[in-house]
Amino acid sequence: MSTKTACKECEKDFLIIDEEEKFYEKKKLPHPEQCPSCRQKRRLSLRNERVLHKRKCDKCSKDTISTYAADSEYQVYCQECFWEYLG
């Protein structure tokens, strides 16, 4: 039987299904206090996938933004040079 619970973050009701309850009990984990959407938002907020760096295009020296720092080993092109390179 599923358990209906109110999210402590957004206050919306969500269900904890039987399979989830068994998993939490097996792993000796507490039941979640947040709904799946709020838990996903929290997990995503802890990730830092994109740190952006200002640097110069390695072809034309135009200012650009990249996920690679200026001292990285990767060549970075501005959008125009990138499409020209692919052309």
C-alpha positions as CSV (number, residue, x, y, z in Angstrom):
1,M,0.0,0.0,0.0
2,S,1.4,3.4,-1.0
3,T,2.0,6.1,1.6
4,K,0.7,9.6,0.9
5,T,3.0,12.4,2.2
6,A,3.2,16.1,2.0
7,C,6.4,17.7,0.7
8,K,8.1,19.8,3.2
9,E,9.4,22.1,0.5
10,C,6.4,22.8,-1.8
11,E,3.7,21.3,0.4
12,K,2.3,19.2,-2.5
13,D,1.2,15.6,-1.7
14,F,3.3,12.8,-3.2
15,L,3.2,9.0,-3.0
16,I,5.8,6.7,-1.7
17,I,5.0,3.4,-3.4
18,D,5.6,0.0,-1.8
19,E,8.8,-0.7,-3.8
20,E,10.3,2.6,-2.5
21,E,9.3,1.8,1.1
22,K,11.0,-1.6,0.8
23,F,14.1,0.0,-0.7
24,Y,14.4,2.6,2.1
25,E,13.8,-0.1,4.8
26,K,16.4,-2.4,3.2
27,K,19.0,0.4,3.1
28,K,18.0,1.7,6.5
29,L,17.2,5.1,5.0
30,P,14.5,7.5,6.2
31,H,11.5,8.1,4.0
32,P,11.9,11.2,1.8
33,E,10.5,14.5,3.1
34,Q,10.4,16.1,-0.3
35,C,8.5,15.2,-3.4
36,P,10.4,13.8,-6.4
37,S,10.5,17.2,-8.1
38,C,11.9,19.0,-5.1
39,R,14.5,16.2,-4.6
40,Q,15.5,16.5,-8.2
41,K,15.9,20.3,-7.9
42,R,18.0,19.9,-4.8
43,R,20.3,17.3,-6.5
44,L,20.7,19.5,-9.6
45,S,21.5,22.5,-7.4
46,L,24.5,20.6,-5.9
47,R,26.0,19.9,-9.3
48,N,28.4,22.4,-10.9
49,E,28.6,21.1,-14.4
50,R,29.2,24.4,-16.1
51,V,31.8,26.8,-15.0
52,L,32.3,29.3,-17.8
53,H,35.5,31.1,-18.6
54,K,36.2,34.2,-20.6
55,R,39.0,33.5,-23.1
56,K,40.1,34.2,-26.6
57,C,39.3,32.2,-29.8
58,D,42.4,30.2,-30.7
59,K,42.0,31.2,-34.3
60,C,40.9,34.8,-34.5
61,S,41.5,36.0,-30.9
62,K,38.0,37.2,-30.5
63,D,36.6,37.2,-27.0
64,T,34.5,34.2,-26.3
65,I,33.1,32.1,-23.4
66,S,34.0,28.5,-23.0
67,T,33.7,25.7,-20.5
68,Y,37.5,25.3,-20.8
69,A,39.9,27.7,-19.0
70,A,42.5,29.6,-21.0
71,D,45.2,27.4,-19.6
72,S,43.5,24.1,-20.7
73,E,45.0,22.0,-23.4
74,Y,41.9,22.2,-25.6
75,Q,41.6,24.6,-28.6
76,V,38.6,26.8,-28.4
77,Y,37.0,28.6,-31.3
78,C,34.4,31.4,-31.3
79,Q,31.1,30.4,-33.0
80,E,32.1,31.8,-36.4
81,C,35.5,30.1,-36.5
82,F,33.9,26.8,-35.2
83,W,31.4,26.7,-38.1
84,E,34.1,27.7,-40.5
85,Y,36.2,24.8,-39.2
86,L,33.3,22.4,-39.7
87,G,32.6,23.8,-43.1
